[in-house]
Amino acid sequence: MINQILKQKRTTLNICDLTTFERKLASKFPEEFREFLIQFNGGSPIKSTIRFNGANLKIKGATINYFFGFGGSSENIEKSYSNLKYDLPDMLIPFANTPDGNYFLMSLKNDSSFGKIYYYDHEFEYDSDEEFNEKKGIYPTCLSKVAESFGELLEHMIEL
């Protein structure tokens, strides 16, 4: 799954950074994403484009600029979450960005959305009164569902 997916990876992950962050969230990342972090700790993907139905955002896909990791001053999961957590639905964690300033999010909610991947468009303000119900397929205006899992996201990424 994760062989030959990055053209540039980050420095080695300090596993304590990962487990400390998971304890703060009172949730763990899905195992396939933890494996990715342990092996790569983020980086620039070779196949960077993913197509998905973003009809509510009037888009058909997006390009991943960089997968976040832990440590360092930029492209950091913990810092990105800290900066964005009040602009996002609860427990949606930014783990990648796009060249135009949008984000890919992973749900760590303890419900049917756990592990699912969403695209967040920063041009649309999140309103906490908007319904977010994965079972019914109802999402806030700023989000589009991209994949059922991190593995599915990687499987459907293409190189343009």
SULZI-V752676 format. One record per backbone hydrogen bond with DSSP energy under -0.5 kcal/mol. NH is the residue of the N-H (numbers start at 1). CO is the residue of the C=O. E is the energy in kcal/mol with one decimal. If there is no record, write none. Layout:
{{NH/CO/E} {NH/CO/E}}
This chain:
{{5/2/-0.7} {7/44/-2.9} {8/44/-1.2} {10/40/-0.9} {10/42/-1.5} {15/13/-0.9} {17/14/-1.9} {18/14/-1.1} {19/15/-2.5} {20/16/-2.4} {21/17/-2.0} {22/18/-2.4} {23/19/-2.1} {24/20/-2.1} {25/21/-1.9} {26/22/-1.1} {27/22/-1.9} {33/30/-0.8} {34/30/-2.2} {35/31/-2.6} {36/32/-1.6} {37/33/-2.5} {38/34/-2.7} {39/35/-2.5} {40/36/-3.2} {41/36/-1.0} {41/37/-0.5} {43/67/-1.9} {44/8/-2.1} {46/5/-2.6} {48/46/-0.8} {49/158/-2.5} {50/62/-2.7} {51/156/-0.5} {52/60/-1.7} {54/52/-1.3} {54/59/-1.4} {57/54/-1.4} {58/54/-0.7} {58/55/-1.0} {59/54/-2.0} {62/50/-2.3} {64/48/-3.7} {65/63/-0.6} {65/97/-3.2} {66/97/-1.1} {67/43/-3.1} {68/95/-3.2} {69/75/-2.1} {77/69/-2.9} {80/76/-2.6} {81/77/-2.7} {82/78/-2.2} {83/79/-2.3} {84/80/-1.8} {85/81/-2.4} {87/84/-2.6} {88/84/-0.5} {88/85/-0.6} {92/89/-1.3} {93/91/-0.6} {93/106/-2.9} {95/104/-2.6} {96/104/-1.2} {97/66/-1.8} {98/102/-2.0} {101/98/-1.7} {103/120/-2.1} {104/96/-2.4} {105/118/-3.2} {106/93/-2.4} {107/116/-2.4} {108/91/-3.1} {111/109/-1.9} {114/111/-1.8} {115/107/-3.4} {116/113/-2.3} {117/147/-2.7} {118/105/-2.6} {119/144/-3.1} {120/103/-3.3} {121/119/-0.5} {121/142/-2.4} {122/120/-0.7} {124/121/-1.6} {125/123/-0.6} {128/126/-0.6} {130/127/-2.6} {133/138/-2.7} {137/133/-0.9} {137/134/-0.8} {138/133/-2.5} {139/137/-0.5} {143/140/-2.0} {144/119/-1.6} {146/117/-3.1} {147/117/-1.4} {153/149/-1.9} {154/150/-2.4} {155/151/-2.3} {156/152/-1.6} {157/153/-0.5} {157/154/-0.9} {158/49/-3.2} {160/158/-0.5}}
